[in-house]
Amino acid sequence: MKTVRVTPVQGGWMVNCDLAAPTMFSSGATAERKARELGRLMARVDQTEILIHDRQGLIVGSTVMGSGRS
């Protein structure tokens, strides 16, 4: 299973995933949209979990996408 995470960083939000370079966003909503977009793409090949963290680092949302079958 692959993972996409949205985590707080100074000045915004970071999207990290197993297959791409980390990307920073000033808006949490924009970071979540990007994480879901990456999750949909990654789910074409492998089951993918999206984890959303709040400013304290706690997981406040999670979604699993895909079956891992093309």
N, C-alpha and C positions, 0 to 999 in steps of 0.2 A: 504494500500500500504506500502510495506517495502522500506527501503532506504539503499544504499551503498554509502559512501562518500570517496573521495580521497582528503586529505587536507595536506597542507604543515606543517611540524614541523621542529624544529631545527635538522639538520643533515639528513633530508630526507623527506619522505612522509608517511602518516598514512592512512590505510584503516580501516574505521569504518563501521560496519553494525549492523542491529537490532538483528542478531542471532548469532554473534560470537565475540570473544574478538578482540580488536583493534590489528592491526599488522603493524609494521614499515618496510619500505623499503628505501634503499639509492637511488634507481632509480625510477623516476616518471613513466617510461614506465612499469617497473615491477609491481608497485602499481596499475596502470590502468589495466594491464592484470589480476591481482588477483581480482580486483573489478568486472571485467566483468565475471570472473569465478564464483565468489560468486553470482553475479546477476543472472546468468543462473540457478544455483542451487536453489536459492530462488524463482525464477519465476515459478518453477514447482508447487508451492503451493499458491503463492500470487503475484500479480502484484508488480514489483520491479523497483524502479527508481535508476539509477546510476548517481551521481553528481561528476564532476571533478572540483576541485578548482585550481586556479593558485597561485603563491607565495604571491600575495596580498590578497588572500582569495576570489576572485571573481569567480563565476561559469563560466567556459569556455567550458563546455560540459555536456550534459545530455542525457540519454537514458532511455526509459521505456521498460521493458521486461515482457513478459508473460501476460496471460489473467486472471490469478488467478484461473483457472480451471485445474484440473488434467487430 
